[in-house]
Amino acid sequence: MASVKKNKEINHNNLVAIKPITDNQKVVFESFKKGKNQFMFGAAGTGKTFVSLYLALQAVMDLKSTYEKVVLVRSLIPTREIGFLTGEEEDKAALYQEPYRKMVQFMFEKPN
């Protein structure tokens, strides 16, 4: 009989320590730590989504935190085109969830 590898539970101990790279990311980390609301804008690839998701997960997983969940809101920009994609609504939405899935995999060093 083949053994089945069980996935380990994800918790705050599994979250990779990520540090800000740019000066603007440092500002985001510092102001989030002070409890300030964040509103970020900038060029693609500057880490806005990654840093936001990391800080949110860090806050939710902190046992002393009052936060209970992370809610991601993303506009499906090609809303008119989504009807032409094959599959059910869940299959269509998966395309837009993939970047977040990859970020979380990286943050928790998970292969899948």
C-alpha positions in Angstrom: 0.0 0.0 0.0 1.4 3.4 -1.0 1.7 6.0 1.7 -0.1 9.2 1.2 1.8 12.3 2.2 -0.3 14.6 4.3 -0.1 18.4 3.7 1.2 20.2 6.7 -1.1 22.8 8.2 -0.2 26.3 7.3 0.3 28.7 10.2 2.3 31.7 11.2 5.4 29.6 11.7 5.4 28.6 8.0 5.3 32.1 6.7 8.6 33.1 5.1 10.1 36.3 6.5 10.0 38.9 3.8 11.6 42.2 4.0 11.0 45.4 2.0 13.3 45.9 -1.0 12.6 49.5 -2.0 12.2 52.6 0.0 8.5 52.8 -0.9 8.1 49.2 0.3 9.8 50.2 3.6 7.2 53.0 4.0 4.4 50.5 3.4 5.8 48.0 6.0 6.3 50.8 8.6 2.9 52.5 8.1 1.1 49.1 8.2 2.9 48.3 11.5 1.5 51.6 12.9 -2.0 50.5 11.9 -2.5 52.9 9.1 -4.7 52.1 6.1 -2.8 51.5 2.9 -3.6 52.9 -0.6 -0.9 52.0 -3.0 -0.4 52.8 -6.7 2.5 52.5 -9.0 3.9 50.7 -12.0 3.4 47.0 -12.5 6.0 44.8 -10.9 6.8 47.1 -7.9 5.5 44.6 -5.4 2.2 46.3 -4.4 0.1 43.2 -4.5 2.8 40.9 -3.1 3.6 43.2 -0.1 -0.1 43.8 0.6 -0.9 40.1 0.6 2.1 39.3 2.7 1.3 41.9 5.3 -2.4 40.9 5.4 -1.5 37.2 5.9 1.0 38.1 8.5 -1.7 40.1 10.4 -4.4 37.4 10.1 -2.0 34.7 11.3 -0.8 36.7 14.3 -2.5 35.0 17.3 -2.8 38.4 19.0 -4.5 40.0 16.0 -8.2 40.8 15.7 -8.1 40.1 12.0 -9.8 36.8 10.9 -9.5 36.6 7.2 -8.0 38.2 4.0 -10.4 39.3 1.3 -9.0 39.8 -2.1 -10.9 42.1 -4.5 -9.9 42.2 -8.1 -11.7 43.5 -11.0 -12.1 41.1 -13.9 -11.1 43.7 -16.5 -12.2 41.7 -19.5 -15.6 41.1 -18.0 -17.3 41.0 -21.4 -14.8 38.4 -22.7 -15.2 36.0 -19.7 -18.4 34.7 -21.1 -16.5 33.4 -24.2 -14.0 31.4 -22.2 -14.7 27.7 -22.0 -15.8 26.1 -18.8 -17.8 27.0 -15.7 -17.6 30.3 -13.8 -15.1 28.7 -11.4 -12.9 27.6 -14.2 -13.0 31.1 -15.7 -12.2 32.8 -12.3 -9.2 30.4 -11.7 -7.3 32.2 -14.4 -7.4 35.4 -12.4 -6.6 33.7 -9.1 -3.4 32.1 -10.3 -1.1 35.1 -9.5 -2.3 35.0 -5.8 -1.9 31.2 -5.6 1.7 31.6 -6.8 2.4 34.3 -4.3 1.1 32.3 -1.4 3.1 29.3 -2.6 6.2 31.4 -2.4 5.3 32.9 1.0 4.9 29.5 2.5 7.5 27.7 0.4 4.9 25.3 -0.8 5.4 23.3 -4.1 1.7 23.3 -4.9 
